[in-house]
């Protein structure tokens, strides 16, 4: 559990990849819950943000680099996610713009009914349909982003022996963001 909760110490490449795969699976399950139970449960995805950060900080520490370099990985992940968000849904035949326009038209029709309950129910249903339609493209995009970030992280080689972040085993605590 320390692997996901503490940014202190070091981890080697195999441990990093085990952590990445675990967090990818957890993220995918949370996406499925969001898509098929309630889109508002997507907020649960925030639970894995800190474990991702802790994992990457430790990997940078293993290469004798500052944990602050994780910010670069976050920026790279955001940029890749935005770019892929425009490309990948189209590869699956999903027109998000058309879905949004249809949802807006449906909401206009319901708004004139003066029934807030009906508007809310229709909004929930439309949002759920959009989330379900984008589920597989989102998983593919996340897998691509995870792979690219993992490749970049593999360029940072482990420092042999003890460095300022501790021994290679990653058991000792060290100053996190120095």
DRENBADREN-8527 format. One record per residue: x, y, z of N, C-alpha, C in turn; residue in one letter. Coordinates in pm, 1 decimal. Layout:
! residues N
- npx_npy_npz_capx_capy_capz_cpx_cpy_cpz_res
- X_Y_Z_X_Y_Z_X_Y_Z_A
...
***
This chain:
! residues 178
- npx_npy_npz_capx_capy_capz_cpx_cpy_cpz_res
- 82.3_-119.5_0.0_0.0_0.0_0.0_86.2_125.1_0.0_X
- 204.9_115.0_61.8_297.4_226.7_64.5_335.8_268.9_-77.3_X
- 332.6_173.9_-170.6_364.6_202.4_-309.8_274.5_312.5_-364.5_X
- 147.7_313.5_-325.6_49.5_407.3_-381.0_22.7_529.7_-293.3_X
- 61.9_524.9_-167.3_24.6_633.6_-77.5_137.8_728.5_-42.1_X
- 261.7_681.7_-52.1_374.8_766.4_-13.7_466.2_791.3_-132.9_X
- 502.1_917.3_-155.2_595.3_947.6_-263.5_741.5_931.1_-220.8_X
- 765.5_889.0_-98.2_901.5_875.0_-47.1_964.6_745.1_-93.3_X
- 1094.5_750.1_-119.4_1168.5_630.4_-155.8_1181.4_613.0_-305.5_X
- 1213.9_490.0_-343.8_1242.9_457.3_-483.2_1170.7_328.6_-522.7_X
- 1144.0_315.0_-651.8_1093.6_188.0_-705.5_1163.7_159.8_-837.0_X
- 1186.8_32.2_-864.2_1250.6_-6.4_-989.6_1146.5_-18.5_-1101.1_X
- 1193.5_-42.4_-1222.9_1103.8_-49.6_-1338.6_994.9_-157.2_-1323.7_X
- 1029.1_-280.9_-1285.7_923.0_-382.3_-1273.7_814.5_-343.7_-1171.9_X
- 856.7_-287.2_-1059.1_758.5_-244.3_-958.8_673.5_-130.7_-1013.5_X
- 736.5_-39.5_-1086.3_664.0_71.3_-1149.8_555.5_16.4_-1242.0_X
- 591.7_-80.0_-1327.0_494.3_-133.7_-1422.7_382.6_-211.1_-1354.2_X
- 413.7_-281.6_-1247.0_306.4_-349.4_-1171.8_209.7_-245.9_-1115.8_X
- 264.0_-137.2_-1063.8_179.3_-29.8_-1011.9_96.7_35.3_-1120.8_X
- 157.2_59.1_-1237.5_86.3_120.8_-1349.8_-29.0_31.7_-1395.0_X
- -1.9_-97.0_-1410.4_-107.4_-188.7_-1455.8_-220.9_-194.7_-1354.2_X
- -187.0_-200.6_-1227.0_-289.7_-203.1_-1121.8_-375.5_-76.7_-1127.5_X
- -310.3_39.1_-1135.7_-386.2_165.4_-1138.9_-467.6_178.6_-1267.4_X
- -417.3_126.6_-1379.4_-493.5_128.5_-1504.1_-620.9_45.1_-1489.8_X
- -608.7_-71.9_-1429.6_-725.9_-158.6_-1409.6_-826.9_-90.4_-1317.2_X
- -778.3_-32.1_-1207.5_-868.2_37.9_-1114.4_-937.8_153.4_-1186.8_X
- -862.9_229.7_-1265.3_-921.4_341.3_-1340.6_-1026.0_292.5_-1439.9_X
- -999.0_180.2_-1504.7_-1094.3_123.8_-1600.7_-1222.9_78.3_-1532.4_X
- -1209.6_16.8_-1416.8_-1327.6_-25.8_-1341.3_-1409.5_95.5_-1298.9_X
- -1342.5_199.8_-1252.3_-1413.9_321.9_-1213.3_-1483.1_385.8_-1333.8_X
- -1420.3_378.7_-1451.3_-1483.8_430.5_-1573.2_-1608.2_349.6_-1609.0_X
- -1599.5_218.9_-1590.8_-1715.1_133.6_-1619.0_-1829.6_165.2_-1523.4_X
- -1796.5_185.3_-1397.8_-1899.7_221.3_-1300.0_-1964.3_353.6_-1339.6_X
- -1882.1_448.1_-1380.8_-1933.7_577.9_-1423.2_-2024.9_564.2_-1545.4_X
- -1984.5_479.1_-1639.4_-2061.6_464.4_-1763.7_-2191.1_387.0_-1745.2_X
- -2189.9_285.2_-1660.7_-2305.0_196.5_-1654.7_-2388.2_207.6_-1527.7_X
- -2340.4_279.5_-1428.1_-2419.8_300.6_-1307.5_-2470.4_444.3_-1305.3_X
- -2375.4_539.4_-1298.4_-2412.1_680.2_-1298.8_-2291.3_763.6_-1340.2_X
- -2308.5_851.6_-1438.7_-2196.5_936.6_-1481.7_-2139.1_1020.6_-1367.8_X
- -2221.5_1051.4_-1269.7_-2173.8_1133.8_-1158.7_-2078.7_1058.2_-1066.7_X
- -2076.1_925.8_-1077.8_-1980.3_847.3_-1000.3_-1840.2_856.6_-1060.1_X
- -1827.8_922.0_-1174.8_-1697.1_944.7_-1236.0_-1604.2_1022.8_-1145.6_X
- -1661.2_1094.9_-1051.1_-1581.5_1170.6_-955.2_-1493.1_1077.1_-873.6_X
- -1530.8_949.7_-864.2_-1449.1_851.9_-792.2_-1311.5_835.4_-856.3_X
- -1299.0_873.0_-982.9_-1170.5_866.2_-1051.3_-1063.4_950.6_-984.3_X
- -1106.2_1049.3_-907.6_-1009.3_1133.5_-837.1_-932.8_1055.0_-730.3_X
- -988.6_940.6_-690.7_-925.2_857.2_-588.4_-787.7_808.9_-635.7_X
- -768.5_790.8_-764.4_-642.1_735.8_-814.0_-539.8_842.8_-852.8_X
- -572.1_969.3_-840.3_-477.5_1074.8_-877.8_-352.2_1069.4_-790.0_X
- -369.0_1066.8_-659.5_-253.0_1064.4_-571.2_-168.4_938.9_-591.3_X
- -225.8_819.6_-601.7_-142.2_702.2_-626.6_-59.2_713.2_-755.1_X
- -117.0_772.1_-860.7_-39.4_792.3_-984.3_79.0_884.2_-957.5_X
- 55.0_992.3_-885.0_162.6_1087.1_-854.9_271.2_1019.1_-770.4_X
- 231.6_949.6_-665.0_328.2_883.2_-577.4_413.2_783.2_-655.4_X
- 351.8_709.1_-744.0_422.6_609.8_-824.7_529.1_676.1_-911.9_X
- 492.2_785.8_-976.8_587.0_852.6_-1066.3_698.6_924.1_-989.8_X
- 664.5_982.9_-875.6_768.2_1048.1_-795.2_873.9_944.5_-755.2_X
- 831.3_827.9_-711.3_925.3_723.4_-670.1_1011.1_676.1_-786.9_X
- 949.6_670.0_-903.6_1026.4_626.6_-1021.1_1133.4_730.4_-1055.4_X
- 1099.3_858.4_-1046.0_1199.2_963.0_-1068.4_1308.9_955.2_-962.2_X
- 1270.3_929.3_-838.3_1368.8_916.2_-731.1_1466.7_803.3_-762.1_X
- 1418.8_694.6_-820.0_1506.0_582.9_-851.9_1612.8_624.0_-953.9_X
- 1580.0_720.6_-1038.4_1676.2_771.4_-1137.1_1754.7_890.3_-1081.4_X
- 1744.5_912.2_-950.1_1813.3_1022.7_-880.9_1768.6_1159.2_-934.0_X
- 1640.1_1169.1_-966.2_1581.1_1293.5_-1015.4_1479.1_1343.5_-912.9_X
- 1451.1_1470.8_-917.4_1353.4_1529.0_-826.8_1211.6_1481.6_-860.7_X
- 1131.3_1465.5_-758.2_991.8_1425.9_-777.8_909.4_1531.4_-849.1_X
- 958.3_1654.2_-848.7_885.7_1762.2_-916.9_877.3_1739.0_-1067.1_X
- 961.8_1652.4_-1121.1_954.8_1622.0_-1265.0_822.6_1554.1_-1300.5_X
- 753.6_1505.4_-1199.8_622.8_1444.1_-1222.0_526.0_1544.0_-1285.5_X
- 544.4_1672.2_-1255.6_458.9_1774.3_-1316.5_467.8_1767.6_-1468.6_X
- 587.1_1743.5_-1520.8_603.5_1728.4_-1665.5_523.8_1611.5_-1720.1_X
- 520.1_1502.5_-1643.9_443.0_1385.0_-1686.9_293.3_1414.4_-1684.7_X
- 249.8_1491.1_-1585.2_108.4_1529.1_-1576.9_70.9_1616.3_-1696.8_X
- 156.4_1713.2_-1728.8_129.5_1800.3_-1843.7_126.0_1718.0_-1972.3_X
- 222.7_1628.0_-1989.4_224.5_1541.3_-2107.7_97.3_1457.6_-2115.5_X
- 54.2_1401.2_-2003.8_-67.5_1319.1_-2002.0_-190.7_1401.7_-2038.3_X
- -198.7_1524.5_-1988.4_-313.3_1610.6_-2019.7_-315.6_1645.2_-2168.0_X
- -201.1_1684.2_-2222.4_-194.3_1720.3_-2364.9_-230.6_1599.6_-2451.9_X
- -172.7_1484.2_-2422.0_-205.7_1363.1_-2498.3_-353.7_1328.1_-2487.4_X
- -409.6_1341.1_-2368.1_-551.3_1309.3_-2348.2_-640.8_1401.0_-2430.4_X
- -606.5_1528.3_-2436.1_-686.8_1623.0_-2514.4_-679.2_1589.1_-2662.6_X
- -557.4_1565.2_-2711.7_-540.4_1531.8_-2853.7_-614.3_1402.6_-2887.4_X
- -595.0_1300.7_-2805.7_-662.2_1173.0_-2830.5_-813.7_1184.2_-2815.4_X
- -859.0_1274.6_-2729.6_-1002.9_1296.4_-2712.2_-1069.6_1345.9_-2839.5_X
- -993.5_1412.0_-2924.5_-1046.8_1456.9_-3053.0_-1038.1_1349.2_-3160.1_X
- -940.4_1259.6_-3148.4_-913.8_1160.8_-3253.6_-984.4_1027.7_-3229.8_X
- -967.8_970.0_-3111.5_-1010.4_831.9_-3085.8_-1161.2_810.4_-3096.9_X
- -1247.5_897.1_-3042.1_-1391.2_869.8_-3057.1_-1434.7_857.5_-3204.4_X
- -1376.0_937.9_-3291.2_-1408.2_929.4_-3434.3_-1369.1_796.3_-3494.1_X
- -1263.1_735.7_-3444.4_-1220.5_604.4_-3493.6_-1322.6_496.2_-3458.5_X
- -1401.5_521.8_-3355.1_-1506.4_428.7_-3313.2_-1642.9_469.1_-3369.4_X
- -1644.2_571.1_-3456.2_-1769.4_616.4_-3517.1_-1857.3_697.5_-3424.9_X
- -1797.1_758.4_-3324.2_-1873.7_837.2_-3228.1_-1860.0_984.4_-3262.8_X
- -1973.0_1050.6_-3281.9_-1973.8_1194.0_-3310.9_-2022.1_1266.1_-3185.4_X
- -1926.5_1305.6_-3103.0_-1961.4_1367.6_-2975.3_-2032.4_1501.0_-2994.8_X
- -1996.6_1573.8_-3100.4_-2062.3_1701.9_-3126.0_-2210.1_1680.0_-3157.2_X
- -2240.2_1580.9_-3239.8_-2379.5_1551.9_-3273.9_-2456.8_1505.1_-3150.3_X
- -2391.9_1426.2_-3066.9_-2458.4_1379.8_-2945.3_-2489.9_1497.4_-2852.8_X
- -2396.8_1590.6_-2842.2_-2418.3_1708.7_-2758.2_-2530.0_1796.5_-2813.4_X
- -2531.5_1813.7_-2945.8_-2637.3_1893.7_-3008.1_-2774.4_1830.4_-2985.9_X
- -2782.5_1698.8_-3001.2_-2909.4_1628.2_-2979.6_-2954.2_1644.0_-2835.1_X
- -2860.5_1635.3_-2742.8_-2893.9_1651.1_-2601.5_-2946.4_1792.4_-2575.9_X
- -2883.7_1892.3_-2635.7_-2928.8_2031.0_-2617.8_-3069.6_2050.1_-2673.6_X
- -3096.1_1991.3_-2791.8_-3231.2_2001.8_-2850.3_-3334.9_1934.7_-2760.7_X
- -3301.9_1818.6_-2709.1_-3394.4_1747.9_-2620.2_-3421.0_1829.3_-2493.3_X
- -3319.3_1893.5_-2442.0_-3334.9_1974.0_-2320.5_-3421.0_2097.9_-2348.1_X
- -3406.1_2156.1_-2466.5_-3490.0_2271.3_-2503.6_-3637.3_2232.0_-2505.0_X
- -3665.5_2116.3_-2565.1_-3803.9_2068.8_-2571.7_-3861.2_2045.9_-2431.9_X
- -3781.8_1987.0_-2344.4_-3828.4_1958.5_-2208.9_-3837.7_2084.0_-2122.2_X
- -3752.0_2181.9_-2149.6_-3751.4_2303.6_-2067.5_-3884.8_2377.0_-2076.7_X
- -3948.0_2369.3_-2192.7_-4076.2_2437.2_-2208.5_-4189.3_2368.9_-2131.3_X
- -4165.9_2245.6_-2085.0_-4269.1_2173.3_-2010.5_-4280.6_2221.2_-1865.7_X
- -4185.1_2298.2_-1819.9_-4183.2_2349.1_-1681.9_-4184.9_2237.4_-1577.7_X
- -4126.9_2122.4_-1613.2_-4118.2_2009.9_-1520.4_-3969.9_1982.8_-1492.1_X
- -3917.6_2040.4_-1383.1_-3774.8_2022.7_-1354.1_-3734.5_1876.7_-1335.3_X
- -3822.6_1796.0_-1283.3_-3793.3_1654.2_-1263.8_-3771.3_1583.5_-1396.3_X
- -3855.6_1615.9_-1494.6_-3841.7_1554.4_-1626.6_-3712.1_1599.6_-1694.0_X
- -3679.3_1726.8_-1676.9_-3555.1_1779.2_-1734.8_-3435.4_1708.5_-1672.5_X
- -3436.0_1694.1_-1540.4_-3325.4_1628.4_-1471.6_-3313.7_1482.5_-1513.7_X
- -3425.0_1412.0_-1522.2_-3422.7_1271.3_-1562.5_-3370.6_1255.8_-1704.9_X
- -3414.3_1342.8_-1794.5_-3368.4_1336.3_-1933.3_-3219.6_1369.7_-1943.4_X
- -3175.7_1466.1_-1864.1_-3033.9_1502.3_-1863.7_-2949.2_1385.2_-1815.9_X
- -2993.1_1319.8_-1710.0_-2921.2_1203.4_-1658.1_-2913.8_1092.3_-1762.9_X
- -3024.6_1066.8_-1828.8_-3027.7_960.0_-1929.3_-2937.8_993.0_-2048.0_X
- -2942.5_1117.4_-2095.5_-2858.9_1158.4_-2207.9_-2710.4_1153.7_-2171.0_X
- -2679.9_1197.2_-2051.5_-2541.4_1194.0_-2005.1_-2492.0_1050.4_-1993.7_X
- -2576.7_963.1_-1945.9_-2540.9_821.8_-1933.2_-2514.3_760.2_-2071.4_X
- -2598.7_793.2_-2169.6_-2577.9_742.3_-2306.4_-2445.4_791.6_-2364.5_X
- -2415.4_918.9_-2342.5_-2290.1_974.4_-2392.5_-2170.1_907.4_-2324.4_X
- -2179.3_885.9_-2194.7_-2070.3_822.8_-2120.3_-2050.1_678.7_-2166.5_X
- -2159.3_606.6_-2189.9_-2149.0_469.1_-2237.8_-2089.4_463.2_-2377.5_X
- -2128.9_556.0_-2464.4_-2076.3_558.0_-2600.1_-1926.4_585.6_-2601.7_X
- -1880.7_664.7_-2505.4_-1740.1_702.4_-2501.8_-1654.7_611.5_-2412.7_X
- -1714.5_510.1_-2354.0_-1642.2_423.2_-2261.2_-1521.4_355.5_-2327.4_X
- -1541.8_283.9_-2435.9_-1432.2_212.7_-2501.2_-1327.0_309.6_-2556.7_X
- -1367.6_417.4_-2626.3_-1264.9_513.8_-2669.6_-1185.1_572.5_-2553.3_X
- -1250.3_595.0_-2440.3_-1178.5_648.2_-2324.0_-1076.9_546.9_-2270.3_X
- -1113.2_419.9_-2268.8_-1020.3_316.7_-2222.9_-901.4_307.7_-2318.4_X
- -928.5_313.2_-2448.7_-820.1_307.9_-2547.7_-728.9_429.7_-2532.5_X
- -787.9_547.1_-2517.3_-708.1_668.9_-2498.7_-622.7_660.5_-2373.7_X
- -682.1_611.6_-2265.5_-608.5_598.1_-2139.8_-493.6_498.7_-2155.1_X
- -517.1_390.4_-2227.3_-411.1_291.9_-2250.2_-296.9_353.3_-2331.4_X
- -329.8_432.3_-2431.3_-226.0_497.7_-2512.4_-146.5_596.4_-2427.6_X
- -215.9_679.8_-2352.1_-147.9_777.8_-2266.1_-59.3_705.6_-2165.2_X
- -111.6_600.2_-2104.3_-34.0_523.9_-2005.6_90.8_463.9_-2070.3_X
- 75.7_411.6_-2190.7_190.5_354.5_-2261.9_296.4_458.5_-2296.5_X
- 252.6_575.2_-2343.2_347.8_681.3_-2378.0_421.0_730.7_-2253.5_X
- 345.8_754.4_-2146.3_408.5_799.6_-2021.7_503.7_691.7_-1969.8_X
- 462.1_567.2_-1976.6_548.8_457.4_-1933.6_676.3_449.5_-2015.8_X
- 664.3_472.4_-2147.3_782.8_473.2_-2233.0_878.0_585.2_-2192.5_X
- 823.1_704.5_-2171.8_907.1_817.4_-2128.9_974.3_785.1_-1996.2_X
- 898.0_726.8_-1904.2_955.3_692.6_-1773.6_1064.8_586.8_-1787.0_X
- 1056.2_500.0_-1887.8_1159.1_397.4_-1906.5_1290.9_456.8_-1954.4_X
- 1287.1_579.8_-2001.9_1410.0_646.2_-2043.8_1495.4_688.0_-1925.1_X
- 1434.4_693.6_-1806.7_1507.3_728.3_-1684.4_1557.6_599.0_-1621.9_X
- 1686.5_580.1_-1625.8_1746.8_455.8_-1576.3_1771.9_463.4_-1426.2_X
- 1761.5_349.4_-1361.1_1784.8_339.2_-1217.4_1928.6_376.0_-1182.5_X
- 1943.4_443.6_-1070.8_2075.9_473.0_-1017.2_2119.6_352.7_-935.4_X
- 2235.8_295.0_-968.1_2280.8_180.6_-887.1_2321.3_226.3_-747.0_X
- 2295.0_143.9_-651.2_2331.2_175.7_-513.0_2241.5_281.5_-453.3_X
- 2278.0_324.7_-336.2_2200.5_424.5_-263.1_2220.0_561.4_-326.4_X
- 2113.2_635.5_-342.2_2123.0_774.8_-385.0_2057.7_860.8_-277.2_X
- 2039.7_988.7_-303.7_1987.4_1077.6_-199.2_1843.6_1045.2_-158.4_X
- 1776.1_957.4_-234.4_1638.0_920.5_-201.5_1628.8_786.4_-130.4_X
- 1742.0_722.5_-110.1_1742.3_597.5_-36.6_1804.2_483.5_-114.4_X
- 1797.9_364.7_-57.1_1853.5_247.0_-124.0_1763.4_201.3_-238.2_X
- 1816.8_123.2_-331.0_1738.0_77.4_-445.5_1610.6_2.0_-409.1_X
- 1607.0_-60.7_-293.3_1488.5_-137.5_-255.7_1365.8_-49.3_-235.8_X
- 1387.0_81.5_-215.0_1276.0_173.2_-195.6_1216.4_167.5_-56.2_X
- 1285.2_106.3_37.7_1230.1_90.7_171.6_1250.1_212.9_259.2_X
- 1354.5_289.7_236.8_1383.4_403.1_323.5_1310.9_527.8_277.5_X
- 1262.9_605.4_370.4_1197.0_731.7_339.0_1302.0_836.0_303.0_X
- 1265.4_928.6_218.1_1354.0_1036.9_178.7_1271.5_1161.8_158.4_X
- 1339.1_1274.7_143.1_1270.0_1400.2_118.3_1203.2_1393.0_-19.0_X
- 1076.7_1412.5_-24.3_998.1_1383.7_-142.5_1030.6_1464.7_-266.3_X
- 1027.4_1595.5_-259.4_1033.6_1675.9_-380.8_1164.5_1751.9_-396.8_X
- 1268.7_1713.4_-326.3_1396.4_1784.4_-334.7_1455.7_1767.1_-471.7_X
***
